Amino acid sequence: MSQVEAFISRLDKVKGRNGSWTACCPAHKDKSPSLSIREGQDGRVLVHCFAGCSVHEVVGAVGMSVNDLFPPDEKRKEYGHAKPSVKASFYSSDLMRIIGFESLVVQIAAIDMANGKKLSDTDRERLTVASQRIQEAMRYGNV
């Protein structure tokens, strides 16, 4: 499966062919397709959200990283491209701060449960958000 096929398979309302598609952007609540996807001649996947979502937000929303939009090393060499240099959109210190804060939320919930306190629906929802944010920060750290 090519990079573009792997990416498009994770999107909704995909239309198009021959190297150019539109789809609903997974990074925001999109009712009609606002995401443009193109495949470059060298196999790169070009992504643009007309609502303003960054490439990092779009690929992160489908569980991928920006590096996943580039073809394997041997394919890039055919076209004379060096390995892409992808700058993370967050500093590692910011990611660590996020992980630290959200892990504190998890710790408080764990202490409450260990002391026999039943978590409310709101507490469980916040715990889910904390888990999602920790996982997202870890994904951004792997870009």
C-alpha positions in Angstrom: 0.0 0.0 0.0 1.4 3.4 -1.0 1.6 6.4 1.4 -1.3 8.1 -0.2 -3.5 4.9 -0.1 -2.6 4.4 3.6 -3.6 8.0 4.4 -6.7 8.1 2.3 -8.0 4.8 3.8 -8.3 6.6 7.1 -10.5 9.5 5.8 -14.2 10.0 5.3 -16.1 11.1 2.2 -13.1 10.6 -0.1 -13.7 11.6 -3.7 -11.3 11.8 -6.6 -8.7 9.8 -8.4 -5.5 9.9 -10.5 -3.4 11.6 -7.8 -5.9 14.2 -6.5 -8.6 13.8 -3.8 -10.9 15.6 -1.4 -12.1 14.4 1.9 -13.5 15.5 5.2 -10.7 16.8 7.5 -10.3 14.6 10.5 -8.8 17.4 12.6 -12.0 19.4 12.9 -15.7 18.7 12.6 -16.1 18.8 8.9 -19.5 18.3 7.3 -18.4 18.7 3.8 -14.9 17.9 2.4 -12.4 20.7 3.0 -9.2 18.6 2.8 -7.3 18.4 -0.4 -4.9 15.5 -0.9 -2.5 15.1 -3.9 0.2 12.6 -4.6 3.4 14.0 -6.0 5.3 12.3 -8.8 7.9 11.2 -6.3 5.3 9.6 -4.1 5.0 12.4 -1.5 1.5 13.0 -0.1 0.5 16.7 -0.1 -2.2 17.7 2.3 -4.0 21.0 2.7 -7.0 21.8 4.9 -8.9 24.8 3.6 -10.4 25.4 7.1 -6.8 26.1 8.4 -5.8 22.9 10.2 -2.1 22.2 10.1 -0.6 19.1 8.4 0.5 18.0 11.9 -3.1 18.2 13.2 -4.5 16.4 10.2 -2.1 13.5 10.1 -2.1 13.2 13.9 -5.9 13.0 13.9 -5.7 9.7 11.9 -2.8 8.3 14.0 0.0 9.0 11.5 3.0 11.4 11.5 4.2 13.7 8.8 7.0 11.3 8.0 4.3 8.8 6.9 3.5 11.2 4.0 6.9 10.5 2.4 7.9 7.4 0.3 10.5 5.0 1.6 14.1 5.9 1.3 14.7 3.8 -1.9 11.9 5.6 -3.7 13.1 9.0 -2.6 16.6 8.2 -3.9 15.1 7.5 -7.4 14.0 11.2 -7.5 17.1 12.6 -5.9 15.4 13.7 -2.7 17.1 13.5 0.7 15.3 12.2 3.7 12.7 14.9 4.7 13.6 17.1 7.5 10.3 17.5 9.5 10.3 20.0 12.3 8.1 19.1 15.2 5.3 21.6 15.8 6.0 21.6 19.6 9.1 21.9 21.7 9.8 18.7 23.7 9.7 20.8 26.9 6.0 21.7 26.0 5.2 18.1 25.4 6.7 17.0 28.7 4.7 19.7 30.5 1.5 18.4 28.9 2.4 14.8 29.8 3.3 15.9 33.4 0.0 17.8 33.9 -2.2 15.1 32.4 -0.4 12.3 34.4 -1.2 14.3 37.5 -4.9 14.0 36.6 -4.5 10.3 36.2 -2.7 10.0 39.5 -5.4 11.9 41.3 -8.0 9.6 39.8 -5.9 6.5 40.8 -5.6 7.7 44.4 -9.4 8.4 44.6 -10.1 4.9 43.3 -7.6 3.3 45.6 -9.4 5.1 48.5 -12.7 3.6 47.4 -14.1 6.7 45.8 -16.3 6.0 42.8 -15.5 8.2 39.8 -18.3 10.4 38.5 -19.1 10.5 34.8 -17.4 13.9 34.6 -14.3 12.4 36.3 -14.2 9.5 33.8 -14.6 11.8 30.9 -11.7 13.9 32.2 -9.6 10.8 32.6 -10.3 9.8 29.0 -9.2 13.3 27.9 -6.0 13.0 29.9 -5.2 9.7 28.3 -5.9 11.0 24.8 -3.7 14.1 25.4 -0.8 12.0 26.8 -1.0 9.7 23.7 -1.1 12.7 21.4 1.9 14.3 23.0 3.8 11.1 22.7 2.9 10.9 18.9 4.1 14.5 18.4 7.3 13.6 20.2 7.9 10.9 17.6 7.6 13.2 14.6 
